[in-house]
Amino acid sequence: MNYKVETERETDGRWLGEIDLLPGVTAYGLTREEAIAKTKALALRVLADRLDHGEQVPELAEVFTVSA
């Protein structure tokens, strides 16, 4: 499974990163790179939580892509 990190710039200048396939995985950053890093970190915490609760998670190789 490969989760796509979508990014967009808000009107106040902050960057927003989110992963549609993982509801609630949304993070802000002052730069695009920071938003991407925070989004990936949150996604990994969500996947780890799922593992802790015995839920199915995708293979962790090549988990993320970043939209252009």
PDB file of N, H, CA, C and O in Angstrom:
ATOM      1  N   MET A   1       0.852  -1.177   0.000  1.00  0.00           N
ATOM      2  CA  MET A   1       0.000   0.000   0.000  1.00  0.00           C
ATOM      3  C   MET A   1       0.893   1.233   0.000  1.00  0.00           C
ATOM      4  O   MET A   1       1.924   1.271   0.671  1.00  0.00           O
ATOM      5  N   ASN A   2       0.493   2.207  -0.738  1.00  0.00           N
ATOM      6  H   ASN A   2      -0.345   2.177  -1.283  1.00  0.00           H
ATOM      7  CA  ASN A   2       1.226   3.455  -0.826  1.00  0.00           C
ATOM      8  C   ASN A   2       0.251   4.591  -0.535  1.00  0.00           C
ATOM      9  O   ASN A   2      -0.722   4.776  -1.265  1.00  0.00           O
ATOM     10  N   TYR A   3       0.506   5.345   0.521  1.00  0.00           N
ATOM     11  H   TYR A   3       1.296   5.194   1.114  1.00  0.00           H
ATOM     12  CA  TYR A   3      -0.366   6.449   0.895  1.00  0.00           C
ATOM     13  C   TYR A   3       0.146   7.746   0.290  1.00  0.00           C
ATOM     14  O   TYR A   3       1.314   8.099   0.450  1.00  0.00           O
ATOM     15  N   LYS A   4      -0.730   8.446  -0.400  1.00  0.00           N
ATOM     16  H   LYS A   4      -1.679   8.159  -0.530  1.00  0.00           H
ATOM     17  CA  LYS A   4      -0.356   9.711  -1.040  1.00  0.00           C
ATOM     18  C   LYS A   4      -0.550  10.873  -0.075  1.00  0.00           C
ATOM     19  O   LYS A   4      -1.633  11.060   0.479  1.00  0.00           O
ATOM     20  N   VAL A   5       0.508  11.646   0.117  1.00  0.00           N
ATOM     21  H   VAL A   5       1.387  11.493  -0.333  1.00  0.00           H
ATOM     22  CA  VAL A   5       0.431  12.857   0.927  1.00  0.00           C
ATOM     23  C   VAL A   5       0.048  14.001   0.002  1.00  0.00           C
ATOM     24  O   VAL A   5       0.807  14.378  -0.891  1.00  0.00           O
ATOM     25  N   GLU A   6      -1.126  14.539   0.224  1.00  0.00           N
ATOM     26  H   GLU A   6      -1.743  14.233   0.949  1.00  0.00           H
ATOM     27  CA  GLU A   6      -1.598  15.696  -0.543  1.00  0.00           C
ATOM     28  C   GLU A   6      -1.212  16.951   0.228  1.00  0.00           C
ATOM     29  O   GLU A   6      -1.340  16.992   1.452  1.00  0.00           O
ATOM     30  N   THR A   7      -0.743  17.965  -0.473  1.00  0.00           N
ATOM     31  H   THR A   7      -0.638  17.932  -1.466  1.00  0.00           H
ATOM     32  CA  THR A   7      -0.380  19.216   0.184  1.00  0.00           C
ATOM     33  C   THR A   7      -1.073  20.385  -0.488  1.00  0.00           C
ATOM     34  O   THR A   7      -1.371  20.360  -1.682  1.00  0.00           O
ATOM     35  N   GLU A   8      -1.320  21.408   0.314  1.00  0.00           N
ATOM     36  H   GLU A   8      -1.079  21.427   1.284  1.00  0.00           H
ATOM     37  CA  GLU A   8      -1.831  22.665  -0.228  1.00  0.00           C
ATOM     38  C   GLU A   8      -1.448  23.786   0.709  1.00  0.00           C
ATOM     39  O   GLU A   8      -1.254  23.586   1.908  1.00  0.00           O
ATOM     40  N   ARG A   9      -1.344  24.966   0.138  1.00  0.00           N
ATOM     41  H   ARG A   9      -1.501  25.128  -0.836  1.00  0.00           H
ATOM     42  CA  ARG A   9      -0.972  26.140   0.930  1.00  0.00           C
ATOM     43  C   ARG A   9      -2.237  26.886   1.331  1.00  0.00           C
ATOM     44  O   ARG A   9      -3.093  27.182   0.497  1.00  0.00           O
ATOM     45  N   GLU A  10      -2.340  27.180   2.610  1.00  0.00           N
ATOM     46  H   GLU A  10      -1.645  26.939   3.287  1.00  0.00           H
ATOM     47  CA  GLU A  10      -3.478  27.914   3.146  1.00  0.00           C
ATOM     48  C   GLU A  10      -3.310  29.412   2.877  1.00  0.00           C
ATOM     49  O   GLU A  10      -2.217  29.870   2.542  1.00  0.00           O
ATOM     50  N   THR A  11      -4.380  30.155   3.022  1.00  0.00           N
ATOM     51  H   THR A  11      -5.268  29.783   3.294  1.00  0.00           H
ATOM     52  CA  THR A  11      -4.323  31.594   2.765  1.00  0.00           C
ATOM     53  C   THR A  11      -3.425  32.331   3.761  1.00  0.00           C
ATOM     54  O   THR A  11      -2.925  33.415   3.460  1.00  0.00           O
ATOM     55  N   ASP A  12      -3.220  31.749   4.943  1.00  0.00           N
ATOM     56  H   ASP A  12      -3.625  30.868   5.187  1.00  0.00           H
ATOM     57  CA  ASP A  12      -2.351  32.389   5.934  1.00  0.00           C
ATOM     58  C   ASP A  12      -0.880  32.019   5.750  1.00  0.00           C
ATOM     59  O   ASP A  12      -0.036  32.423   6.549  1.00  0.00           O
ATOM     60  N   GLY A  13      -0.566  31.248   4.696  1.00  0.00           N
ATOM     61  H   GLY A  13      -1.252  30.919   4.047  1.00  0.00           H
ATOM     62  CA  GLY A  13       0.814  30.908   4.383  1.00  0.00           C
ATOM     63  C   GLY A  13       1.268  29.552   4.889  1.00  0.00           C
ATOM     64  O   GLY A  13       2.287  29.034   4.434  1.00  0.00           O
ATOM     65  N   ARG A  14       0.524  28.965   5.829  1.00  0.00           N
ATOM     66  H   ARG A  14      -0.304  29.386   6.199  1.00  0.00           H
ATOM     67  CA  ARG A  14       0.892  27.636   6.321  1.00  0.00           C
ATOM     68  C   ARG A  14       0.616  26.590   5.254  1.00  0.00           C
ATOM     69  O   ARG A  14      -0.194  26.795   4.350  1.00  0.00           O
ATOM     70  N   TRP A  15       1.306  25.465   5.379  1.00  0.00           N
ATOM     71  H   TRP A  15       1.963  25.298   6.113  1.00  0.00           H
ATOM     72  CA  TRP A  15       1.086  24.338   4.486  1.00  0.00           C
ATOM     73  C   TRP A  15       0.307  23.264   5.226  1.00  0.00           C
ATOM     74  O   TRP A  15       0.515  23.036   6.417  1.00  0.00           O
ATOM     75  N   LEU A  16      -0.596  22.607   4.501  1.00  0.00           N
ATOM     76  H   LEU A  16      -0.765  22.792   3.533  1.00  0.00           H
ATOM     77  CA  LEU A  16      -1.401  21.528   5.045  1.00  0.00           C
ATOM     78  C   LEU A  16      -1.038  20.246   4.319  1.00  0.00           C
ATOM     79  O   LEU A  16      -0.968  20.218   3.091  1.00  0.00           O
ATOM     80  N   GLY A  17      -0.810  19.195   5.077  1.00  0.00           N
ATOM     81  H   GLY A  17      -0.867  19.218   6.075  1.00  0.00           H
ATOM     82  CA  GLY A  17      -0.581  17.872   4.501  1.00  0.00           C
ATOM     83  C   GLY A  17      -1.659  16.937   5.004  1.00  0.00           C
ATOM     84  O   GLY A  17      -2.046  17.007   6.170  1.00  0.00           O
ATOM     85  N   GLU A  18      -2.149  16.062   4.139  1.00  0.00           N
ATOM     86  H   GLU A  18      -1.834  16.005   3.191  1.00  0.00           H
ATOM     87  CA  GLU A  18      -3.156  15.104   4.559  1.00  0.00           C
ATOM     88  C   GLU A  18      -3.088  13.842   3.713  1.00  0.00           C
ATOM     89  O   GLU A  18      -2.586  13.848   2.589  1.00  0.00           O
ATOM     90  N   ILE A  19      -3.602  12.770   4.277  1.00  0.00           N
ATOM     91  H   ILE A  19      -4.010  12.765   5.190  1.00  0.00           H
ATOM     92  CA  ILE A  19      -3.676  11.488   3.588  1.00  0.00           C
ATOM     93  C   ILE A  19      -5.137  11.069   3.591  1.00  0.00           C
ATOM     94  O   ILE A  19      -5.686  10.728   4.638  1.00  0.00           O
ATOM     95  N   ASP A  20      -5.765  11.094   2.426  1.00  0.00           N
ATOM     96  H   ASP A  20      -5.319  11.371   1.575  1.00  0.00           H
ATOM     97  CA  ASP A  20      -7.189  10.803   2.316  1.00  0.00           C
ATOM     98  C   ASP A  20      -7.547   9.399   2.794  1.00  0.00           C
ATOM     99  O   ASP A  20      -8.614   9.201   3.375  1.00  0.00           O
ATOM    100  N   LEU A  21      -6.678   8.429   2.559  1.00  0.00           N
ATOM    101  H   LEU A  21      -5.811   8.590   2.087  1.00  0.00           H
ATOM    102  CA  LEU A  21      -6.986   7.045   2.916  1.00  0.00           C
ATOM    103  C   LEU A  21      -6.871   6.761   4.414  1.00  0.00           C
ATOM    104  O   LEU A  21      -7.248   5.684   4.875  1.00  0.00           O
ATOM    105  N   LEU A  22      -6.353   7.722   5.167  1.00  0.00           N
ATOM    106  H   LEU A  22      -6.047   8.597   4.793  1.00  0.00           H
ATOM    107  CA  LEU A  22      -6.258   7.588   6.628  1.00  0.00           C
ATOM    108  C   LEU A  22      -7.007   8.771   7.248  1.00  0.00           C
ATOM    109  O   LEU A  22      -6.415   9.825   7.483  1.00  0.00           O
ATOM    110  N   PRO A  23      -8.296   8.602   7.511  1.00  0.00           N
ATOM    111  CA  PRO A  23      -9.082   9.710   8.066  1.00  0.00           C
ATOM    112  C   PRO A  23      -8.442  10.292   9.320  1.00  0.00           C
ATOM    113  O   PRO A  23      -8.002   9.564  10.209  1.00  0.00           O
ATOM    114  N   GLY A  24      -8.401  11.611   9.370  1.00  0.00           N
ATOM    115  H   GLY A  24      -8.759  12.203   8.648  1.00  0.00           H
ATOM    116  CA  GLY A  24      -7.840  12.301  10.517  1.00  0.00           C
ATOM    117  C   GLY A  24      -6.352  12.574  10.427  1.00  0.00           C
ATOM    118  O   GLY A  24      -5.804  13.283  11.271  1.00  0.00           O
ATOM    119  N   VAL A  25      -5.688  12.025   9.419  1.00  0.00           N
ATOM    120  H   VAL A  25      -6.134  11.450   8.734  1.00  0.00           H
ATOM    121  CA  VAL A  25      -4.245  12.261   9.266  1.00  0.00           C
ATOM    122  C   VAL A  25      -4.070  13.552   8.466  1.00  0.00           C
ATOM    123  O   VAL A  25      -4.029  13.560   7.236  1.00  0.00           O
ATOM    124  N   THR A  26      -3.970  14.632   9.225  1.00  0.00           N
ATOM    125  H   THR A  26      -4.003  14.625  10.224  1.00  0.00           H
ATOM    126  CA  THR A  26      -3.828  15.979   8.684  1.00  0.00           C
ATOM    127  C   THR A  26      -2.869  16.738   9.587  1.00  0.00           C
ATOM    128  O   THR A  26      -2.993  16.686  10.811  1.00  0.00           O
ATOM    129  N   ALA A  27      -1.913  17.443   8.990  1.00  0.00           N
ATOM    130  H   ALA A  27      -1.812  17.485   7.996  1.00  0.00           H
ATOM    131  CA  ALA A  27      -0.943  18.190   9.797  1.00  0.00           C
ATOM    132  C   ALA A  27      -0.531  19.464   9.072  1.00  0.00           C
ATOM    133  O   ALA A  27      -0.449  19.507   7.844  1.00  0.00           O
ATOM    134  N   TYR A  28      -0.275  20.498   9.866  1.00  0.00           N
ATOM    135  H   TYR A  28      -0.342  20.462  10.863  1.00  0.00           H
ATOM    136  CA  TYR A  28       0.190  21.776   9.336  1.00  0.00           C
ATOM    137  C   TYR A  28       1.686  21.933   9.551  1.00  0.00           C
ATOM    138  O   TYR A  28       2.264  21.355  10.472  1.00  0.00           O
ATOM    139  N   GLY A  29       2.304  22.732   8.678  1.00  0.00           N
ATOM    140  H   GLY A  29       1.835  23.202   7.931  1.00  0.00           H
ATOM    141  CA  GLY A  29       3.702  23.094   8.827  1.00  0.00           C
ATOM    142  C   GLY A  29       3.933  24.480   8.275  1.00  0.00           C
ATOM    143  O   GLY A  29       3.154  24.970   7.459  1.00  0.00           O
ATOM    144  N   LEU A  30       5.008  25.115   8.721  1.00  0.00           N
ATOM    145  H   LEU A  30       5.642  24.717   9.384  1.00  0.00           H
ATOM    146  CA  LEU A  30       5.358  26.439   8.198  1.00  0.00           C
ATOM    147  C   LEU A  30       5.885  26.338   6.776  1.00  0.00           C
ATOM    148  O   LEU A  30       5.794  27.293   6.005  1.00  0.00           O
ATOM    149  N   THR A  31       6.442  25.164   6.427  1.00  0.00           N
ATOM    150  H   THR A  31       6.515  24.388   7.053  1.00  0.00           H
ATOM    151  CA  THR A  31       6.914  24.915   5.068  1.00  0.00           C
ATOM    152  C   THR A  31       6.234  23.655   4.546  1.00  0.00           C
ATOM    153  O   THR A  31       5.668  22.883   5.320  1.00  0.00           O
ATOM    154  N   ARG A  32       6.290  23.452   3.243  1.00  0.00           N
ATOM    155  H   ARG A  32       6.749  24.079   2.614  1.00  0.00           H
ATOM    156  CA  ARG A  32       5.721  22.248   2.639  1.00  0.00           C
ATOM    157  C   ARG A  32       6.412  21.016   3.192  1.00  0.00           C
ATOM    158  O   ARG A  32       5.762  20.019   3.507  1.00  0.00           O
ATOM    159  N   GLU A  33       7.732  21.086   3.310  1.00  0.00           N
ATOM    160  H   GLU A  33       8.260  21.896   3.054  1.00  0.00           H
ATOM    161  CA  GLU A  33       8.501  19.951   3.806  1.00  0.00           C
ATOM    162  C   GLU A  33       8.117  19.594   5.240  1.00  0.00           C
ATOM    163  O   GLU A  33       8.016  18.418   5.590  1.00  0.00           O
ATOM    164  N   GLU A  34       7.904  20.617   6.066  1.00  0.00           N
ATOM    165  H   GLU A  34       7.986  21.572   5.782  1.00  0.00           H
ATOM    166  CA  GLU A  34       7.506  20.374   7.455  1.00  0.00           C
ATOM    167  C   GLU A  34       6.120  19.728   7.514  1.00  0.00           C
ATOM    168  O   GLU A  34       5.901  18.804   8.297  1.00  0.00           O
ATOM    169  N   ALA A  35       5.193  20.205   6.696  1.00  0.00           N
ATOM    170  H   ALA A  35       5.371  20.956   6.060  1.00  0.00           H
ATOM    171  CA  ALA A  35       3.846  19.611   6.668  1.00  0.00           C
ATOM    172  C   ALA A  35       3.905  18.153   6.223  1.00  0.00           C
ATOM    173  O   ALA A  35       3.201  17.308   6.776  1.00  0.00           O
ATOM    174  N   ILE A  36       4.737  17.851   5.231  1.00  0.00           N
ATOM    175  H   ILE A  36       5.309  18.538   4.782  1.00  0.00           H
ATOM    176  CA  ILE A  36       4.887  16.480   4.754  1.00  0.00           C
ATOM    177  C   ILE A  36       5.461  15.597   5.861  1.00  0.00           C
ATOM    178  O   ILE A  36       4.957  14.501   6.105  1.00  0.00           O
ATOM    179  N   ALA A  37       6.505  16.068   6.524  1.00  0.00           N
ATOM    180  H   ALA A  37       6.915  16.958   6.326  1.00  0.00           H
ATOM    181  CA  ALA A  37       7.136  15.290   7.594  1.00  0.00           C
ATOM    182  C   ALA A  37       6.162  15.025   8.737  1.00  0.00           C
ATOM    183  O   ALA A  37       6.093  13.907   9.248  1.00  0.00           O
ATOM    184  N   LYS A  38       5.415  16.040   9.137  1.00  0.00           N
ATOM    185  H   LYS A  38       5.472  16.948   8.722  1.00  0.00           H
ATOM    186  CA  LYS A  38       4.454  15.872  10.229  1.00  0.00           C
ATOM    187  C   LYS A  38       3.317  14.935   9.833  1.00  0.00           C
ATOM    188  O   LYS A  38       2.832  14.159  10.656  1.00  0.00           O
ATOM    189  N   THR A  39       2.897  15.009   8.578  1.00  0.00           N
ATOM    190  H   THR A  39       3.292  15.640   7.910  1.00  0.00           H
ATOM    191  CA  THR A  39       1.832  14.134   8.096  1.00  0.00           C
ATOM    192  C   THR A  39       2.300  12.681   8.085  1.00  0.00           C
ATOM    193  O   THR A  39       1.567  11.789   8.512  1.00  0.00           O
ATOM    194  N   LYS A  40       3.505  12.444   7.605  1.00  0.00           N
ATOM    195  H   LYS A  40       4.100  13.169   7.258  1.00  0.00           H
ATOM    196  CA  LYS A  40       4.054  11.082   7.601  1.00  0.00           C
ATOM    197  C   LYS A  40       4.193  10.544   9.020  1.00  0.00           C
ATOM    198  O   LYS A  40       3.865   9.387   9.281  1.00  0.00           O
ATOM    199  N   ALA A  41       4.673  11.371   9.932  1.00  0.00           N
ATOM    200  H   ALA A  41       4.940  12.312   9.720  1.00  0.00           H
ATOM    201  CA  ALA A  41       4.846  10.934  11.319  1.00  0.00           C
ATOM    202  C   ALA A  41       3.501  10.558  11.939  1.00  0.00           C
ATOM    203  O   ALA A  41       3.395   9.542  12.624  1.00  0.00           O
ATOM    204  N   LEU A  42       2.480  11.372  11.700  1.00  0.00           N
ATOM    205  H   LEU A  42       2.566  12.198  11.143  1.00  0.00           H
ATOM    206  CA  LEU A  42       1.157  11.077  12.223  1.00  0.00           C
ATOM    207  C   LEU A  42       0.604   9.797  11.607  1.00  0.00           C
ATOM    208  O   LEU A  42      -0.001   8.984  12.307  1.00  0.00           O
ATOM    209  N   ALA A  43       0.806   9.611  10.310  1.00  0.00           N
ATOM    210  H   ALA A  43       1.297  10.271   9.742  1.00  0.00           H
ATOM    211  CA  ALA A  43       0.339   8.397   9.644  1.00  0.00           C
ATOM    212  C   ALA A  43       0.993   7.159  10.240  1.00  0.00           C
ATOM    213  O   ALA A  43       0.332   6.141  10.442  1.00  0.00           O
ATOM    214  N   LEU A  44       2.276   7.241  10.520  1.00  0.00           N
ATOM    215  H   LEU A  44       2.814   8.068  10.356  1.00  0.00           H
ATOM    216  CA  LEU A  44       2.971   6.101  11.125  1.00  0.00           C
ATOM    217  C   LEU A  44       2.437   5.799  12.522  1.00  0.00           C
ATOM    218  O   LEU A  44       2.337   4.637  12.914  1.00  0.00           O
ATOM    219  N   ARG A  45       2.094   6.852  13.276  1.00  0.00           N
ATOM    220  H   ARG A  45       2.175   7.797  12.958  1.00  0.00           H
ATOM    221  CA  ARG A  45       1.505   6.627  14.600  1.00  0.00           C
ATOM    222  C   ARG A  45       0.137   5.951  14.476  1.00  0.00           C
ATOM    223  O   ARG A  45      -0.195   5.072  15.272  1.00  0.00           O
ATOM    224  N   VAL A  46      -0.647   6.355  13.492  1.00  0.00           N
ATOM    225  H   VAL A  46      -0.378   7.070  12.846  1.00  0.00           H
ATOM    226  CA  VAL A  46      -1.958   5.741  13.268  1.00  0.00           C
ATOM    227  C   VAL A  46      -1.791   4.269  12.883  1.00  0.00           C
ATOM    228  O   VAL A  46      -2.505   3.408  13.398  1.00  0.00           O
ATOM    229  N   LEU A  47      -0.851   3.980  11.980  1.00  0.00           N
ATOM    230  H   LEU A  47      -0.271   4.680  11.562  1.00  0.00           H
ATOM    231  CA  LEU A  47      -0.609   2.592  11.578  1.00  0.00           C
ATOM    232  C   LEU A  47      -0.104   1.760  12.752  1.00  0.00           C
ATOM    233  O   LEU A  47      -0.503   0.607  12.911  1.00  0.00           O
ATOM    234  N   ALA A  48       0.773   2.339  13.579  1.00  0.00           N
ATOM    235  H   ALA A  48       1.097   3.277  13.450  1.00  0.00           H
ATOM    236  CA  ALA A  48       1.281   1.627  14.755  1.00  0.00           C
ATOM    237  C   ALA A  48       0.143   1.337  15.735  1.00  0.00           C
ATOM    238  O   ALA A  48       0.092   0.260  16.330  1.00  0.00           O
ATOM    239  N   ASP A  49      -0.758   2.287  15.900  1.00  0.00           N
ATOM    240  H   ASP A  49      -0.717   3.162  15.418  1.00  0.00           H
ATOM    241  CA  ASP A  49      -1.903   2.086  16.782  1.00  0.00           C
ATOM    242  C   ASP A  49      -2.779   0.941  16.269  1.00  0.00           C
ATOM    243  O   ASP A  49      -3.280   0.128  17.046  1.00  0.00           O
ATOM    244  N   ARG A  50      -2.951   0.897  14.961  1.00  0.00           N
ATOM    245  H   ARG A  50      -2.544   1.558  14.331  1.00  0.00           H
ATOM    246  CA  ARG A  50      -3.724  -0.204  14.374  1.00  0.00           C
ATOM    247  C   ARG A  50      -3.053  -1.549  14.636  1.00  0.00           C
ATOM    248  O   ARG A  50      -3.722  -2.532  14.956  1.00  0.00           O
ATOM    249  N   LEU A  51      -1.731  -1.587  14.498  1.00  0.00           N
ATOM    250  H   LEU A  51      -1.188  -0.789  14.238  1.00  0.00           H
ATOM    251  CA  LEU A  51      -0.995  -2.820  14.800  1.00  0.00           C
ATOM    252  C   LEU A  51      -1.188  -3.217  16.261  1.00  0.00           C
ATOM    253  O   LEU A  51      -1.412  -4.388  16.568  1.00  0.00           O
ATOM    254  N   ASP A  52      -1.101  -2.238  17.159  1.00  0.00           N
ATOM    255  H   ASP A  52      -0.919  -1.286  16.910  1.00  0.00           H
ATOM    256  CA  ASP A  52      -1.279  -2.501  18.585  1.00  0.00           C
ATOM    257  C   ASP A  52      -2.648  -3.104  18.899  1.00  0.00           C
ATOM    258  O   ASP A  52      -2.798  -3.867  19.853  1.00  0.00           O
ATOM    259  N   HIS A  53      -3.636  -2.753  18.088  1.00  0.00           N
ATOM    260  H   HIS A  53      -3.514  -2.133  17.313  1.00  0.00           H
ATOM    261  CA  HIS A  53      -4.998  -3.234  18.322  1.00  0.00           C
ATOM    262  C   HIS A  53      -5.366  -4.425  17.435  1.00  0.00           C
ATOM    263  O   HIS A  53      -6.536  -4.796  17.332  1.00  0.00           O
ATOM    264  N   GLY A  54      -4.355  -5.018  16.795  1.00  0.00           N
ATOM    265  H   GLY A  54      -3.405  -4.717  16.879  1.00  0.00           H
ATOM    266  CA  GLY A  54      -4.591  -6.220  16.002  1.00  0.00           C
ATOM    267  C   GLY A  54      -5.283  -5.992  14.674  1.00  0.00           C
ATOM    268  O   GLY A  54      -5.781  -6.938  14.064  1.00  0.00           O
ATOM    269  N   GLU A  55      -5.321  -4.750  14.218  1.00  0.00           N
ATOM    270  H   GLU A  55      -4.917  -3.982  14.714  1.00  0.00           H
ATOM    271  CA  GLU A  55      -5.941  -4.448  12.934  1.00  0.00           C
ATOM    272  C   GLU A  55      -4.954  -4.683  11.800  1.00  0.00           C
ATOM    273  O   GLU A  55      -3.741  -4.687  12.008  1.00  0.00           O
ATOM    274  N   GLN A  56      -5.484  -4.878  10.609  1.00  0.00           N
ATOM    275  H   GLN A  56      -6.470  -4.876  10.441  1.00  0.00           H
ATOM    276  CA  GLN A  56      -4.672  -5.089   9.423  1.00  0.00           C
ATOM    277  C   GLN A  56      -4.001  -3.782   8.998  1.00  0.00           C
ATOM    278  O   GLN A  56      -4.627  -2.722   9.016  1.00  0.00           O
ATOM    279  N   VAL A  57      -2.727  -3.863   8.618  1.00  0.00           N
ATOM    280  H   VAL A  57      -2.218  -4.724   8.604  1.00  0.00           H
ATOM    281  CA  VAL A  57      -2.013  -2.708   8.069  1.00  0.00           C
ATOM    282  C   VAL A  57      -1.288  -3.158   6.802  1.00  0.00           C
ATOM    283  O   VAL A  57      -0.949  -4.333   6.666  1.00  0.00           O
ATOM    284  N   PRO A  58      -1.051  -2.235   5.881  1.00  0.00           N
ATOM    285  CA  PRO A  58      -0.377  -2.603   4.638  1.00  0.00           C
ATOM    286  C   PRO A  58       1.095  -2.902   4.860  1.00  0.00           C
ATOM    287  O   PRO A  58       1.648  -2.601   5.918  1.00  0.00           O
ATOM    288  N   GLU A  59       1.720  -3.488   3.867  1.00  0.00           N
ATOM    289  H   GLU A  59       1.271  -3.732   3.007  1.00  0.00           H
ATOM    290  CA  GLU A  59       3.172  -3.648   3.905  1.00  0.00           C
ATOM    291  C   GLU A  59       3.786  -2.264   4.087  1.00  0.00           C
ATOM    292  O   GLU A  59       3.285  -1.288   3.528  1.00  0.00           O
ATOM    293  N   LEU A  60       4.838  -2.170   4.844  1.00  0.00           N
ATOM    294  H   LEU A  60       5.245  -2.963   5.298  1.00  0.00           H
ATOM    295  CA  LEU A  60       5.412  -0.863   5.132  1.00  0.00           C
ATOM    296  C   LEU A  60       6.485  -0.411   4.144  1.00  0.00           C
ATOM    297  O   LEU A  60       7.031   0.682   4.295  1.00  0.00           O
ATOM    298  N   ALA A  61       6.800  -1.223   3.140  1.00  0.00           N
ATOM    299  H   ALA A  61       6.357  -2.111   3.016  1.00  0.00           H
ATOM    300  CA  ALA A  61       7.739  -0.795   2.105  1.00  0.00           C
ATOM    301  C   ALA A  61       7.022   0.174   1.173  1.00  0.00           C
ATOM    302  O   ALA A  61       5.904  -0.093   0.731  1.00  0.00           O
ATOM    303  N   GLU A  62       7.647   1.263   0.885  1.00  0.00           N
ATOM    304  H   GLU A  62       8.555   1.479   1.244  1.00  0.00           H
ATOM    305  CA  GLU A  62       7.094   2.274  -0.006  1.00  0.00           C
ATOM    306  C   GLU A  62       5.702   2.699   0.414  1.00  0.00           C
ATOM    307  O   GLU A  62       4.751   2.608  -0.362  1.00  0.00           O
ATOM    308  N   VAL A  63       5.591   3.160   1.637  1.00  0.00           N
ATOM    309  H   VAL A  63       6.364   3.234   2.268  1.00  0.00           H
ATOM    310  CA  VAL A  63       4.307   3.531   2.201  1.00  0.00           C
ATOM    311  C   VAL A  63       3.826   4.872   1.675  1.00  0.00           C
ATOM    312  O   VAL A  63       2.620   5.061   1.522  1.00  0.00           O
ATOM    313  N   PHE A  64       4.729   5.817   1.391  1.00  0.00           N
ATOM    314  H   PHE A  64       5.710   5.663   1.515  1.00  0.00           H
ATOM    315  CA  PHE A  64       4.314   7.173   1.052  1.00  0.00           C
ATOM    316  C   PHE A  64       4.751   7.606  -0.348  1.00  0.00           C
ATOM    317  O   PHE A  64       5.799   7.195  -0.846  1.00  0.00           O
ATOM    318  N   THR A  65       3.925   8.441  -0.963  1.00  0.00           N
ATOM    319  H   THR A  65       3.074   8.775  -0.559  1.00  0.00           H
ATOM    320  CA  THR A  65       4.323   9.235  -2.108  1.00  0.00           C
ATOM    321  C   THR A  65       3.903  10.668  -1.790  1.00  0.00           C
ATOM    322  O   THR A  65       3.052  10.887  -0.928  1.00  0.00           O
ATOM    323  N   VAL A  66       4.478  11.616  -2.460  1.00  0.00           N
ATOM    324  H   VAL A  66       5.170  11.438  -3.161  1.00  0.00           H
ATOM    325  CA  VAL A  66       4.122  13.025  -2.256  1.00  0.00           C
ATOM    326  C   VAL A  66       3.675  13.576  -3.587  1.00  0.00           C
ATOM    327  O   VAL A  66       4.360  13.431  -4.600  1.00  0.00           O
ATOM    328  N   SER A  67       2.505  14.220  -3.576  1.00  0.00           N
ATOM    329  H   SER A  67       1.949  14.338  -2.754  1.00  0.00           H
ATOM    330  CA  SER A  67       1.993  14.801  -4.809  1.00  0.00           C
ATOM    331  C   SER A  67       2.849  15.990  -5.227  1.00  0.00           C
ATOM    332  O   SER A  67       3.488  16.632  -4.393  1.00  0.00           O
ATOM    333  N   ALA A  68       2.855  16.272  -6.507  1.00  0.00           N
ATOM    334  H   ALA A  68       2.337  15.750  -7.184  1.00  0.00           H
ATOM    335  CA  ALA A  68       3.684  17.352  -7.056  1.00  0.00           C
ATOM    336  C   ALA A  68       3.156  18.713  -6.681  1.00  0.00           C
ATOM    337  O   ALA A  68       3.738  19.728  -7.064  1.00  0.00           O
TER     338      ALA A  68
END
